Amino acid sequence: MSEAHAHQKKNPAAWLLQYFRESAEEIRKVSWPSKQDTFKYSVIVVGLCVILAVFFAGLDWVLALGIQKLIEIKK
């Protein structure tokens, strides 16, 4: 049995407290982006979503039109 697992079984409250302390320590080490970077990347993501939505809407329209023409030919 590992030491961490044994410690968890002995005192779950202490294990949980240690977990949160270690998590907070790791969060402090994170290099967070600036507001400008966050805004820039958000605009890029939204822009790409709009471009892809238009592309797939156009693709859907073309394919639906093609299927419709094939059905008309069949009749």
matplotlib code that plots the C-alpha trace (Angstrom):
import matplotlib.pyplot as plt

x = [0.0, 1.4, 2.2, -0.3, -3.0, -2.3, -2.3, -5.7, -7.2, -5.9, -7.2, -9.3, -9.6, -5.8, -5.4, -8.0, -6.4, -3.0, -4.5, -6.0, -2.7, -0.7, -3.3, -3.1, 0.7, 0.5, -2.0, 0.5, 3.1, 0.9, 1.8, -1.5, -2.1, -2.5, -5.9, -4.7, -3.7, -7.0, -9.0, -6.9, -7.3, -11.0, -11.5, -9.6, -11.7, -15.0, -13.9, -12.9, -16.2, -18.1, -16.0, -16.6, -20.3, -20.6, -18.5, -20.6, -23.9, -22.8, -21.7, -25.1, -26.9, -25.0, -25.4, -29.1, -29.5, -27.6, -29.8, -32.9, -31.8, -31.1, -34.6, -36.1, -34.1, -35.3, -39.0]
y = [0.0, 3.4, 6.0, 8.5, 5.9, 4.8, 8.4, 8.9, 6.0, 7.1, 10.7, 11.8, 15.4, 15.8, 14.3, 16.6, 19.7, 18.7, 18.2, 21.7, 23.2, 21.5, 22.5, 26.2, 26.0, 24.6, 27.3, 30.0, 28.6, 29.0, 31.7, 33.4, 35.3, 39.0, 40.7, 41.6, 38.1, 36.7, 39.2, 38.5, 34.7, 35.1, 37.1, 34.5, 31.7, 33.5, 34.5, 30.9, 29.7, 32.1, 31.2, 27.5, 28.0, 29.8, 27.2, 24.3, 26.1, 26.6, 23.0, 21.9, 24.1, 22.8, 19.2, 19.6, 21.3, 18.4, 15.8, 17.7, 17.7, 14.0, 13.3, 15.5, 13.5, 10.2, 11.2]
z = [0.0, -0.9, 1.7, 0.3, 0.2, 3.8, 5.0, 3.3, 5.2, 8.6, 8.4, 5.5, 6.8, 7.0, 3.5, 2.1, 3.7, 2.3, -1.1, -1.1, 0.1, -2.6, -5.2, -4.1, -4.3, -7.9, -8.9, -7.7, -10.0, -13.1, -15.6, -16.3, -19.6, -19.6, -20.2, -23.7, -24.5, -23.2, -25.3, -28.4, -28.1, -27.3, -30.5, -32.5, -31.1, -31.8, -35.2, -36.1, -34.8, -37.0, -40.0, -39.4, -38.8, -42.2, -43.9, -42.6, -43.2, -46.8, -47.1, -45.7, -48.1, -51.1, -50.1, -49.4, -52.8, -54.5, -52.7, -53.7, -57.4, -57.3, -55.9, -58.7, -61.3, -59.8, -60.2]

ax = plt.figure().add_subplot(projection="3d")
ax.plot(x, y, z, "-o")
ax.set_aspect("equal")
plt.show()
